């Protein structure tokens, strides 16, 4: 959800309040900021709050982001890779996230029609 989405849901809220609240929630670790490919930041509940771990599909054309649940086998492979990096001593890994970038169905259909 973007600040614009929040404003649309509650038009009486000033953008300054929305951005200030999102900054506080991000700093507190309650929400996670996602940098959208369209230049618009989106926010979601942090894994520690939601209890859910997932990744995203990001459309390079319209900027929409969808939740992507990876199969357990892939998640386990990512966890093993993170553990190997951690053991190497080169980097302390706190978490991981995957974004697959491409085109959503609507943008892909528009592209095919051209």
SULCOR-V128453 format. One record per pair of residues at least 4 apart in sequence whose ideal C-beta (glycine too) atoms are under 7 Angstrom apart, sorted by the first residue. I is the first residue (numbers start at 0). GAP is how many residues later the second one is. If there is no record, write none. Layout:
BEGIN
i=I gap=GAP
i=I gap=GAP
END
This chain:
BEGIN
i=0 gap=4
i=0 gap=5
i=0 gap=41
i=0 gap=42
i=1 gap=38
i=1 gap=39
i=1 gap=40
i=2 gap=4
i=2 gap=12
i=2 gap=15
i=2 gap=16
i=2 gap=19
i=3 gap=4
i=4 gap=4
i=5 gap=4
i=5 gap=7
i=5 gap=12
i=6 gap=4
i=6 gap=6
i=6 gap=8
i=6 gap=11
i=12 gap=4
i=12 gap=5
i=14 gap=4
i=15 gap=4
i=16 gap=4
i=17 gap=4
i=18 gap=4
i=19 gap=4
i=20 gap=4
i=21 gap=4
i=21 gap=9
i=21 gap=21
i=22 gap=4
i=23 gap=4
i=24 gap=5
i=24 gap=6
i=25 gap=5
i=25 gap=7
i=28 gap=17
i=28 gap=19
i=29 gap=16
i=29 gap=19
i=30 gap=12
i=30 gap=13
i=30 gap=14
i=30 gap=15
i=31 gap=11
i=31 gap=12
i=31 gap=14
i=32 gap=8
i=32 gap=10
i=33 gap=7
i=33 gap=8
i=33 gap=9
i=33 gap=10
i=33 gap=22
i=33 gap=31
i=34 gap=6
i=35 gap=4
i=35 gap=5
i=35 gap=6
i=35 gap=27
i=35 gap=29
i=36 gap=21
i=36 gap=23
i=36 gap=26
i=36 gap=64
i=37 gap=24
i=37 gap=25
i=39 gap=23
i=41 gap=23
i=44 gap=4
i=44 gap=5
i=45 gap=4
i=46 gap=5
i=46 gap=6
i=53 gap=13
i=53 gap=14
i=53 gap=15
i=54 gap=13
i=54 gap=15
i=54 gap=42
i=54 gap=43
i=54 gap=44
i=55 gap=9
i=55 gap=10
i=55 gap=11
i=55 gap=12
i=55 gap=43
i=56 gap=8
i=56 gap=9
i=56 gap=11
i=56 gap=43
i=57 gap=7
i=57 gap=41
i=57 gap=43
i=58 gap=4
i=58 gap=5
i=58 gap=44
i=58 gap=45
i=58 gap=48
i=59 gap=41
i=59 gap=42
i=59 gap=43
i=60 gap=42
i=60 gap=46
i=61 gap=42
i=61 gap=45
i=63 gap=40
i=67 gap=32
i=69 gap=4
i=69 gap=5
i=69 gap=28
i=71 gap=4
i=72 gap=4
i=73 gap=4
i=74 gap=4
i=75 gap=4
i=76 gap=4
i=77 gap=4
i=77 gap=18
i=78 gap=4
i=79 gap=4
i=80 gap=4
i=81 gap=4
i=81 gap=11
i=81 gap=14
i=82 gap=4
i=83 gap=4
i=84 gap=5
i=84 gap=6
i=84 gap=8
i=85 gap=6
i=85 gap=7
i=102 gap=4
i=102 gap=5
i=102 gap=8
i=103 gap=4
i=104 gap=4
i=105 gap=4
i=106 gap=4
i=107 gap=4
i=108 gap=4
END
